[in-house]
Amino acid sequence: MKIVIIGAEGRLGAALVREYRDKYDVSGFNHAQLDLWNLDDVREKLRASRFDVLINAGAFTNVDLCETERDRAFMVNGEAPGIVAEICRQKGAKLIHFSTDYVFDGEKRAPYTEEDEAKPISVYGESKLAGEKNVLAADGGHLVVRVSWVFGPDRPSFVDGMIKRAQENEKVDAISDKFSTPTYTHDIARMLPQFFDRVQGGILHFANAGECSWEE
């Protein structure tokens, strides 16, 4: 099975490459090799690539910057995934597209399910929801995987930042009323292969057990 990973040097993408490289025929594009901001580049490089499964772990993830760079956010997170999805459909390939819990408004205290209505309250969340819709509109067999607070060894995450600040300061302040579920990249990578050969698509929520606030 030939697998191509977009965002192969990101926190999640690097974990996927490491997990699959000895089990599948894996190649990947990092940001420099394939820029989702450049749609012509996306079309050219993916049409020239051969794959059975394409995993899109690339995105414009700076939540604050998305607020001031709305056009870029919707291009990278919204329009580009739709183009990727259509190319996969034309090739008869499976697309697994990663999304986020930011598509919800956070008002529900119980865990969100796949059936809950998405109500984003940020440009980042709005753009990711647009990408989900474009992916599923291209092919009902594509899979959107929503993950939450992803952390792992490949790039510094919020957890790493807080550890560093704690080492450098006697007191560290953090938000106490924002809750979610930190999810380990290795666990995501181990879960995903069961969907490589499945015809069914749609939306899947995946997270580790439990929850905590940023402060915790």
C-alpha positions in Angstrom: 0.0 0.0 0.0 1.3 3.4 -1.0 0.7 6.2 1.5 1.5 9.9 1.0 1.4 12.3 4.0 1.0 16.0 3.7 2.6 17.9 6.6 5.2 15.1 7.1 7.5 17.1 9.3 4.8 18.5 11.6 4.0 17.2 15.1 1.4 14.7 13.8 2.8 14.1 10.4 6.2 13.1 11.7 4.7 10.6 14.0 2.7 9.1 11.2 5.8 8.7 9.0 7.7 7.1 11.8 4.9 4.6 12.6 4.2 3.6 9.0 7.6 3.7 7.2 8.5 0.1 8.1 5.0 -1.2 7.3 3.9 0.6 4.2 5.4 2.3 1.2 5.4 5.8 2.7 6.4 9.2 1.3 5.6 12.7 2.5 5.6 16.4 1.7 6.8 18.9 4.2 5.7 22.5 4.1 8.6 23.5 1.8 7.9 20.7 -0.6 4.1 21.3 -0.8 2.6 24.6 0.3 -1.2 24.4 0.8 -1.3 28.1 0.3 -0.2 27.5 -3.3 -3.2 25.7 -4.9 -1.5 25.3 -8.3 1.5 23.6 -6.5 -1.0 21.3 -4.7 -2.6 20.2 -8.0 0.6 19.7 -9.9 2.4 17.6 -7.2 -0.5 15.5 -6.1 -1.6 14.7 -9.7 2.0 13.5 -10.4 2.1 11.3 -7.3 1.0 7.7 -7.0 -0.8 6.7 -3.8 -3.6 4.5 -2.4 -4.1 6.6 0.8 -3.4 10.2 1.3 -3.2 11.6 4.8 -3.6 15.4 5.2 -1.9 16.5 8.4 -1.1 19.9 7.1 -2.9 23.1 8.1 -2.6 26.7 9.1 -2.9 26.1 12.9 -1.9 29.5 14.5 -5.3 30.3 15.9 -4.5 33.9 16.7 -2.9 34.6 13.3 -5.9 33.1 11.6 -7.9 36.0 13.0 -5.8 38.6 11.1 -5.0 36.4 8.0 -8.5 35.1 7.3 -7.9 34.7 3.5 -4.9 32.5 4.2 -6.7 30.5 6.8 -9.6 29.7 4.4 -7.3 29.0 1.5 -5.1 26.5 3.5 -7.7 25.0 5.8 -10.8 25.3 3.7 -10.2 25.4 -0.1 -7.0 23.3 -0.3 -8.5 20.2 1.4 -11.3 20.3 -1.1 -8.8 20.2 -4.0 -6.9 17.4 -2.3 -10.1 15.5 -1.8 -11.1 15.9 -5.5 -7.7 14.7 -6.7 -8.0 11.6 -4.4 -11.4 10.9 -5.8 -10.1 11.1 -9.4 -7.3 8.7 -8.5 -9.6 6.3 -6.6 -7.6 6.9 -3.4 -8.7 7.3 0.2 -8.2 10.6 1.9 -7.9 10.9 5.6 -8.1 14.6 6.6 -7.3 15.8 10.1 -9.5 18.4 11.7 -10.0 19.9 15.1 -12.2 20.3 18.1 -12.2 24.1 17.3 -15.2 23.5 15.1 -17.2 23.5 18.3 -18.0 26.5 20.5 -17.1 24.7 23.8 -20.4 25.3 25.5 -21.1 21.6 25.9 -19.5 20.2 29.1 -20.0 16.5 28.0 -17.7 15.1 25.3 -18.7 16.1 21.8 -19.9 13.4 19.5 -19.8 13.1 15.7 -23.5 14.0 15.6 -23.2 17.3 17.5 -23.7 20.4 15.4 -20.4 22.3 14.7 -20.5 25.9 15.9 -17.0 27.4 15.5 -16.3 30.8 17.2 -12.9 31.5 15.7 -11.7 32.0 12.1 -9.5 28.9 12.6 -12.5 26.8 13.5 -14.6 28.3 10.7 -11.9 27.5 8.2 -11.4 24.0 9.4 -15.1 23.4 9.2 -15.1 24.6 5.6 -12.3 22.1 4.9 -14.3 19.3 6.4 -17.4 20.1 4.2 -15.3 20.4 1.1 -13.6 17.0 1.8 -16.8 15.2 2.4 -18.6 16.8 -0.6 -15.8 15.6 -2.9 -16.2 11.9 -1.9 -18.4 10.3 0.8 -15.7 7.6 1.2 -13.2 10.2 2.6 -12.6 10.3 6.3 -12.4 13.5 8.5 -10.7 12.8 11.8 -11.2 15.4 14.5 -8.4 15.4 17.1 -7.8 17.6 20.2 -4.7 19.2 21.8 -2.3 17.1 19.9 1.1 16.6 21.6 4.1 14.4 20.9 7.9 14.3 20.7 8.5 15.8 17.3 7.7 19.5 17.8 7.1 21.6 20.9 3.5 21.7 22.0 1.6 23.6 24.7 2.8 20.9 27.2 6.4 21.4 26.3 6.0 25.2 26.5 4.6 25.0 30.0 7.4 22.6 31.2 10.0 25.1 29.8 8.3 28.0 31.5 8.1 26.1 34.8 11.8 25.4 34.6 12.6 29.1 34.0 10.1 30.7 36.4 8.9 30.3 40.0 5.3 30.9 39.0 3.5 30.0 35.7 0.1 31.3 34.8 -2.3 29.4 32.6 -6.0 29.5 31.6 -8.1 27.6 34.1 -11.5 27.6 32.3 -10.5 26.0 28.9 -10.9 22.3 28.9 -10.1 19.6 26.4 -8.3 16.2 26.0 -4.6 16.1 25.2 -4.1 13.4 22.6 -0.8 11.7 21.9 0.4 11.5 18.3 1.6 8.0 18.6 -1.8 6.8 19.7 -3.4 8.6 16.7 -0.8 6.9 14.4 -1.6 3.4 15.8 -5.3 3.9 15.5 -5.5 5.1 11.9 -4.5 2.0 9.8 -7.8 0.3 10.5 -9.5 2.9 8.2 -7.1 2.6 5.3 -9.1 -0.1 3.5 -12.6 0.9 4.7 -15.0 2.1 2.0 -17.0 4.0 4.6 -16.1 7.7 5.2 -17.5 10.5 7.3 -16.4 12.1 10.5 -14.6 10.4 13.4 -13.7 11.9 16.8 -10.4 10.5 18.3 -8.9 11.6 21.6 -7.2 10.0 24.6 -9.3 9.4 27.7 -10.0 12.1 30.3 -9.8 15.9 30.2 -8.0 18.8 31.8 -7.7 22.5 31.7 -4.7 24.4 30.4 -3.9 25.2 34.0 -4.0 21.5 35.0 
